[in-house]
Amino acid sequence: MGLDLWGGCHNIRPIRGGTRRSAHSWGIAIDFDSDRNQLHWGRDKATFAKPEYDYWWKYWEEEGWVSLGRIRNFDWMHVQAARLPQV
């Protein structure tokens, strides 16, 4: 399922296209299987958007982590231990 494919964690950098620090800068974000869950892919292409991953996401969410894919339908590789600001 690609859950063992590491995409990265701690990386001090700004968010893509911005100046604020990325959640990765603080070590509170993890990326998995970036080849099959690319940044701008939505649920129509991202592997992690498929129903067979629902339990995996449920376990992360029960621990308070957030999926950008499930909330904003992009960056399905990304899970973070911080709430997102309202846009």
Residue, then its C-alpha position, 0 to 999 in steps of 0.5 A: m500500500g506504500l505506507d512504508l515509503w518515506g517522503g520526509c519529516h524534519n526539513i527547515r524551509p518555508i511553505r511552498g510559494g510562501t514565506r511562513r515556515s512549513a510544518h516540516s520545519w518544526g518536525i510536526a509533519i510527515d510525508f509518505d509515498s510522494d510518488r503516488n500522492q503528489l502535492h497538487w494531485g486531488r482525490d481523482k489521482a492520489t493513491f491515499a484518497k482511495p477507500e482502502y486507506d480510510y482506516w489508516w487515516k482514521y488512526w492518524e485522526e484519532e491521535g489528533w493528526v490532520s491530513l491536507g488531502r482529506i481536508r483540502n484535497f491536495d498534498w495527500m502524502h502529508v499528515q501533520a500534528a497541528r490544526l490548519p488555519q481557516v482560509 
